[in-house]
Amino acid sequence: MTPASALPAVTPDDLLTTALERFATSDLPLLPVVRGGSLVGLLYRESVAGYVRMREMLGLEGRR
C-alpha cells in the first residue's frame, strides 16, 4: 500500500488543470480530494477525461 501522504492529491479549490497534471504524473486511476488533511472526495481519471471530451465536443474549451 502507498501511504496517503505519498499520493498525489488535489483540493476542492484546485483548477481542473491541476488534477489533469497530477493524473499525468501518476498511473493511479483516481486522485483524492483533500481539505485540511481530510478526504472529502475522489476524482476518477475516466470521469475527468469524459468531462473534458464532452466540453470539447460542445465547443466549450475556452469557457469556465
MOPAC internal coordinates of N, CA, C and O (Angstrom, degrees):
PM7 1SCF
backbone

  N    0.0000 0     0.00 0     0.00 0    0    0    0
  C    1.4534 1     0.00 0     0.00 0    1    0    0
  C    1.5234 1   109.78 1     0.00 0    2    1    0
  O    1.2310 1   121.52 1   -31.22 1    3    2    1
  N    1.3167 1   114.70 1   148.78 1    3    2    1
  C    1.4563 1   121.11 1   177.19 1    5    3    2
  C    1.5236 1   108.70 1   -95.73 1    6    5    3
  O    1.2310 1   119.91 1   -48.35 1    7    6    5
  N    1.3279 1   117.77 1   131.65 1    7    6    5
  C    1.4647 1   119.33 1   177.44 1    9    7    6
  C    1.5321 1   110.08 1   -62.32 1   10    9    7
  O    1.2310 1   120.43 1   -36.06 1   11   10    9
  N    1.3172 1   116.79 1   143.94 1   11   10    9
  C    1.4662 1   121.26 1  -179.11 1   13   11   10
  C    1.5218 1   111.60 1   -56.20 1   14   13   11
  O    1.2310 1   120.39 1   144.40 1   15   14   13
  N    1.3114 1   116.86 1   -35.60 1   15   14   13
  C    1.4683 1   120.14 1  -178.83 1   17   15   14
  C    1.5252 1   112.46 1   -67.04 1   18   17   15
  O    1.2310 1   119.84 1   161.20 1   19   18   17
  N    1.3285 1   117.91 1   -18.80 1   19   18   17
  C    1.4612 1   121.51 1  -179.50 1   21   19   18
  C    1.5301 1   112.66 1   -93.57 1   22   21   19
  O    1.2310 1   120.19 1   173.44 1   23   22   21
  N    1.3316 1   117.24 1    -6.56 1   23   22   21
  C    1.4596 1   120.88 1  -179.17 1   25   23   22
  C    1.5229 1   110.83 1   -82.63 1   26   25   23
  O    1.2310 1   120.37 1   -38.71 1   27   26   25
  N    1.3325 1   116.89 1   141.29 1   27   26   25
  C    1.4615 1   117.80 1   170.88 1   29   27   26
  C    1.5244 1   107.93 1   -67.15 1   30   29   27
  O    1.2310 1   120.20 1   -37.04 1   31   30   29
  N    1.3241 1   117.21 1   142.96 1   31   30   29
  C    1.4615 1   121.42 1  -177.64 1   33   31   30
  C    1.5190 1   109.50 1  -144.98 1   34   33   31
  O    1.2310 1   120.99 1   -13.29 1   35   34   33
  N    1.3132 1   115.71 1   166.71 1   35   34   33
  C    1.4589 1   122.70 1   174.37 1   37   35   34
  C    1.5178 1   108.31 1  -131.38 1   38   37   35
  O    1.2310 1   121.18 1   -14.00 1   39   38   37
  N    1.3238 1   115.34 1   166.00 1   39   38   37
  C    1.4594 1   120.62 1   174.14 1   41   39   38
  C    1.5228 1   108.10 1  -107.13 1   42   41   39
  O    1.2310 1   119.51 1   -15.70 1   43   42   41
  N    1.3311 1   118.53 1   164.30 1   43   42   41
  C    1.4652 1   120.35 1   178.12 1   45   43   42
  C    1.5284 1   112.70 1   -61.29 1   46   45   43
  O    1.2310 1   120.20 1   157.92 1   47   46   45
  N    1.3206 1   117.23 1   -22.08 1   47   46   45
  C    1.4659 1   121.38 1  -177.97 1   49   47   46
  C    1.5232 1   113.72 1   -90.37 1   50   49   47
  O    1.2310 1   119.93 1   172.16 1   51   50   49
  N    1.3315 1   117.74 1    -7.84 1   51   50   49
  C    1.4649 1   120.73 1   179.51 1   53   51   50
  C    1.5260 1   110.53 1   -68.76 1   54   53   51
  O    1.2310 1   121.22 1   -30.23 1   55   54   53
  N    1.3244 1   115.28 1   149.77 1   55   54   53
  C    1.4614 1   120.93 1   174.70 1   57   55   54
  C    1.5219 1   109.45 1   -73.17 1   58   57   55
  O    1.2310 1   121.10 1   -22.67 1   59   58   57
  N    1.3164 1   115.50 1   157.33 1   59   58   57
  C    1.4591 1   120.69 1   177.88 1   61   59   58
  C    1.5284 1   111.00 1   -60.11 1   62   61   59
  O    1.2310 1   120.32 1   147.96 1   63   62   61
  N    1.3180 1   116.99 1   -32.04 1   63   62   61
  C    1.4700 1   119.77 1   178.73 1   65   63   62
  C    1.5278 1   111.25 1   -62.28 1   66   65   63
  O    1.2310 1   120.24 1   147.86 1   67   66   65
  N    1.3190 1   117.15 1   -32.14 1   67   66   65
  C    1.4662 1   120.46 1   176.80 1   69   67   66
  C    1.5266 1   109.79 1   -64.64 1   70   69   67
  O    1.2310 1   120.70 1   136.15 1   71   70   69
  N    1.3200 1   116.27 1   -43.85 1   71   70   69
  C    1.4685 1   119.89 1   178.32 1   73   71   70
  C    1.5271 1   110.09 1   -63.19 1   74   73   71
  O    1.2310 1   119.86 1   137.88 1   75   74   73
  N    1.3279 1   117.87 1   -42.12 1   75   74   73
  C    1.4657 1   121.07 1   178.83 1   77   75   74
  C    1.5188 1   111.09 1   -61.38 1   78   77   75
  O    1.2310 1   120.31 1   139.54 1   79   78   77
  N    1.3300 1   117.01 1   -40.46 1   79   78   77
  C    1.4698 1   120.86 1   176.93 1   81   79   78
  C    1.5247 1   111.04 1   -63.32 1   82   81   79
  O    1.2310 1   120.10 1   138.51 1   83   82   81
  N    1.3207 1   117.42 1   -41.49 1   83   82   81
  C    1.4693 1   120.98 1   179.95 1   85   83   82
  C    1.5316 1   110.71 1   -67.07 1   86   85   83
  O    1.2310 1   120.32 1   141.02 1   87   86   85
  N    1.3293 1   116.99 1   -38.98 1   87   86   85
  C    1.4645 1   119.88 1   176.16 1   89   87   86
  C    1.5233 1   110.18 1   -62.99 1   90   89   87
  O    1.2310 1   120.37 1   142.78 1   91   90   89
  N    1.3202 1   116.90 1   -37.22 1   91   90   89
  C    1.4639 1   121.02 1  -177.81 1   93   91   90
  C    1.5274 1   112.06 1   -66.86 1   94   93   91
  O    1.2310 1   120.20 1   154.83 1   95   94   93
  N    1.3156 1   117.22 1   -25.17 1   95   94   93
  C    1.4670 1   120.50 1  -177.57 1   97   95   94
  C    1.5239 1   113.17 1   -96.31 1   98   97   95
  O    1.2310 1   120.44 1  -175.61 1   99   98   97
  N    1.3473 1   116.77 1     4.39 1   99   98   97
  C    1.4628 1   118.73 1   179.89 1  101   99   98
  C    1.5245 1   109.47 1  -141.65 1  102  101   99
  O    1.2310 1   121.01 1   -15.95 1  103  102  101
  N    1.3168 1   115.67 1   164.05 1  103  102  101
  C    1.4534 1   121.89 1   175.86 1  105  103  102
  C    1.5254 1   111.50 1   -99.73 1  106  105  103
  O    1.2310 1   120.65 1  -172.31 1  107  106  105
  N    1.3181 1   116.36 1     7.69 1  107  106  105
  C    1.4600 1   120.37 1  -176.74 1  109  107  106
  C    1.5249 1   111.05 1   -71.05 1  110  109  107
  O    1.2310 1   119.93 1   -37.65 1  111  110  109
  N    1.3228 1   117.73 1   142.35 1  111  110  109
  C    1.4630 1   120.79 1   179.36 1  113  111  110
  C    1.5299 1   113.23 1   -80.60 1  114  113  111
  O    1.2310 1   120.40 1   173.31 1  115  114  113
  N    1.3461 1   116.85 1    -6.69 1  115  114  113
  C    1.4589 1   119.81 1  -179.81 1  117  115  114
  C    1.5137 1   110.75 1  -149.18 1  118  117  115
  O    1.2310 1   121.43 1   -19.71 1  119  118  117
  N    1.3261 1   114.87 1   160.29 1  119  118  117
  C    1.4657 1   121.86 1   176.05 1  121  119  118
  C    1.5270 1   108.25 1  -123.30 1  122  121  119
  O    1.2310 1   120.28 1   -47.42 1  123  122  121
  N    1.3131 1   117.07 1   132.58 1  123  122  121
  C    1.4579 1   118.71 1   173.81 1  125  123  122
  C    1.5306 1   109.80 1   -71.60 1  126  125  123
  O    1.2310 1   120.91 1   -36.98 1  127  126  125
  N    1.3131 1   115.87 1   143.02 1  127  126  125
  C    1.4646 1   122.45 1   173.66 1  129  127  126
  C    1.5250 1   105.38 1  -106.14 1  130  129  127
  O    1.2310 1   120.94 1   -61.83 1  131  130  129
  N    1.3320 1   115.81 1   118.17 1  131  130  129
  C    1.4617 1   121.32 1  -170.53 1  133  131  130
  C    1.5271 1   110.34 1  -122.93 1  134  133  131
  O    1.2310 1   121.00 1   -44.15 1  135  134  133
  N    1.3249 1   115.68 1   135.85 1  135  134  133
  C    1.4638 1   121.45 1   174.11 1  137  135  134
  C    1.5244 1   107.49 1  -130.25 1  138  137  135
  O    1.2310 1   121.37 1   -58.87 1  139  138  137
  N    1.3316 1   114.98 1   121.13 1  139  138  137
  C    1.4649 1   119.87 1   178.05 1  141  139  138
  C    1.5113 1   113.50 1    58.89 1  142  141  139
  O    1.2310 1   120.24 1  -146.53 1  143  142  141
  N    1.3382 1   117.15 1    33.47 1  143  142  141
  C    1.4523 1   121.34 1   178.28 1  145  143  142
  C    1.5222 1   114.70 1    84.12 1  146  145  143
  O    1.2310 1   120.28 1   178.45 1  147  146  145
  N    1.3290 1   117.08 1    -1.55 1  147  146  145
  C    1.4670 1   120.59 1   179.59 1  149  147  146
  C    1.5245 1   110.58 1  -110.42 1  150  149  147
  O    1.2310 1   121.15 1   -39.40 1  151  150  149
  N    1.3165 1   115.40 1   140.60 1  151  150  149
  C    1.4524 1   121.38 1   176.99 1  153  151  150
  C    1.5203 1   109.17 1   -71.39 1  154  153  151
  O    1.2310 1   120.93 1   -54.92 1  155  154  153
  N    1.3587 1   115.83 1   125.08 1  155  154  153
  C    1.4684 1   119.64 1   179.27 1  157  155  154
  C    1.5245 1   111.81 1  -118.71 1  158  157  155
  O    1.2310 1   120.31 1   174.91 1  159  158  157
  N    1.3333 1   117.01 1    -5.09 1  159  158  157
  C    1.4544 1   119.24 1   178.54 1  161  159  158
  C    1.5090 1   112.24 1   175.78 1  162  161  159
  O    1.2310 1   121.52 1     1.10 1  163  162  161
  N    1.3290 1   114.70 1  -178.90 1  163  162  161
  C    1.4640 1   122.25 1   178.28 1  165  163  162
  C    1.5216 1   109.03 1  -137.10 1  166  165  163
  O    1.2310 1   120.99 1   -39.56 1  167  166  165
  N    1.3124 1   115.72 1   140.44 1  167  166  165
  C    1.4663 1   121.47 1   172.64 1  169  167  166
  C    1.5196 1   106.88 1  -109.82 1  170  169  167
  O    1.2310 1   120.81 1   -54.24 1  171  170  169
  N    1.3166 1   116.05 1   125.76 1  171  170  169
  C    1.4542 1   120.78 1   178.65 1  173  171  170
  C    1.5212 1   109.94 1   -95.88 1  174  173  171
  O    1.2310 1   120.92 1   -47.13 1  175  174  173
  N    1.3211 1   115.84 1   132.87 1  175  174  173
  C    1.4606 1   122.48 1  -177.78 1  177  175  174
  C    1.5304 1   111.15 1   -51.54 1  178  177  175
  O    1.2310 1   120.03 1   131.17 1  179  178  177
  N    1.3165 1   117.54 1   -48.83 1  179  178  177
  C    1.4628 1   120.98 1  -177.05 1  181  179  178
  C    1.5296 1   111.86 1   -65.40 1  182  181  179
  O    1.2310 1   120.02 1   144.66 1  183  182  181
  N    1.3164 1   117.56 1   -35.34 1  183  182  181
  C    1.4689 1   120.59 1   178.31 1  185  183  182
  C    1.5244 1   110.96 1   -67.84 1  186  185  183
  O    1.2310 1   120.60 1   137.42 1  187  186  185
  N    1.3155 1   116.46 1   -42.58 1  187  186  185
  C    1.4668 1   120.39 1   178.78 1  189  187  186
  C    1.5228 1   109.89 1   -65.74 1  190  189  187
  O    1.2310 1   120.01 1   136.69 1  191  190  189
  N    1.3355 1   117.58 1   -43.31 1  191  190  189
  C    1.4592 1   121.25 1   178.82 1  193  191  190
  C    1.5275 1   110.26 1   -61.91 1  194  193  191
  O    1.2310 1   119.91 1   138.84 1  195  194  193
  N    1.3196 1   117.77 1   -41.16 1  195  194  193
  C    1.4573 1   121.69 1   177.90 1  197  195  194
  C    1.5189 1   112.00 1   -63.85 1  198  197  195
  O    1.2310 1   120.48 1   140.73 1  199  198  197
  N    1.3122 1   116.70 1   -39.27 1  199  198  197
  C    1.4629 1   121.51 1   178.26 1  201  199  198
  C    1.5306 1   110.59 1   -63.92 1  202  201  199
  O    1.2310 1   120.63 1   135.44 1  203  202  201
  N    1.3272 1   116.39 1   -44.56 1  203  202  201
  C    1.4630 1   120.96 1   179.25 1  205  203  202
  C    1.5269 1   110.18 1   -63.60 1  206  205  203
  O    1.2310 1   120.13 1   136.19 1  207  206  205
  N    1.3346 1   117.36 1   -43.81 1  207  206  205
  C    1.4717 1   120.71 1   177.89 1  209  207  206
  C    1.5238 1   111.59 1   -61.17 1  210  209  207
  O    1.2310 1   120.03 1   137.90 1  211  210  209
  N    1.3310 1   117.54 1   -42.10 1  211  210  209
  C    1.4567 1   121.41 1   179.46 1  213  211  210
  C    1.5255 1   110.97 1   -61.91 1  214  213  211
  O    1.2310 1   120.15 1   135.46 1  215  214  213
  N    1.3276 1   117.31 1   -44.54 1  215  214  213
  C    1.4681 1   120.82 1   178.82 1  217  215  214
  C    1.5235 1   110.68 1   -62.44 1  218  217  215
  O    1.2310 1   120.51 1   139.88 1  219  218  217
  N    1.3230 1   116.64 1   -40.12 1  219  218  217
  C    1.4671 1   119.71 1   178.41 1  221  219  218
  C    1.5196 1   110.74 1   -63.77 1  222  221  219
  O    1.2310 1   120.10 1   136.89 1  223  222  221
  N    1.3316 1   117.41 1   -43.11 1  223  222  221
  C    1.4630 1   121.26 1   179.88 1  225  223  222
  C    1.5220 1   111.56 1   -64.10 1  226  225  223
  O    1.2310 1   120.03 1   147.41 1  227  226  225
  N    1.3227 1   117.55 1   -32.59 1  227  226  225
  C    1.4513 1   121.69 1   179.87 1  229  227  226
  C    1.5286 1   112.70 1   -86.29 1  230  229  227
  O    1.2310 1   120.60 1   176.75 1  231  230  229
  N    1.3342 1   116.45 1    -3.25 1  231  230  229
  C    1.4586 1   120.43 1  -179.61 1  233  231  230
  C    1.5168 1   113.73 1    73.90 1  234  233  231
  O    1.2310 1   120.58 1  -149.08 1  235  234  233
  N    1.3136 1   116.50 1    30.92 1  235  234  233
  C    1.4659 1   121.55 1  -178.03 1  237  235  234
  C    1.5189 1   113.32 1  -105.64 1  238  237  235
  O    1.2310 1   119.62 1  -158.61 1  239  238  237
  N    1.3266 1   118.33 1    21.39 1  239  238  237
  C    1.4710 1   120.86 1  -174.02 1  241  239  238
  C    1.5247 1   112.74 1   -57.35 1  242  241  239
  O    1.2310 1   119.85 1   140.14 1  243  242  241
  N    1.3278 1   117.89 1   -39.86 1  243  242  241
  C    1.4555 1   120.43 1  -173.92 1  245  243  242
  C    1.5200 1   114.71 1   -87.84 1  246  245  243
  O    1.2310 1   120.10 1   172.73 1  247  246  245
  N    1.3148 1   117.41 1    -7.27 1  247  246  245
  C    1.4675 1   120.63 1  -178.53 1  249  247  246
  C    1.5036 1   111.17 1   -93.17 1  250  249  247
  O    1.2310 1   121.16 1   -22.01 1  251  250  249
  N    1.3244 1   115.39 1   157.99 1  251  250  249
  C    1.4617 1   121.15 1   177.18 1  253  251  250
  C    1.4827 1   110.72 1  -100.15 1  254  253  251
  O    1.2310 1   120.10 1   180.00 1  255  254  253

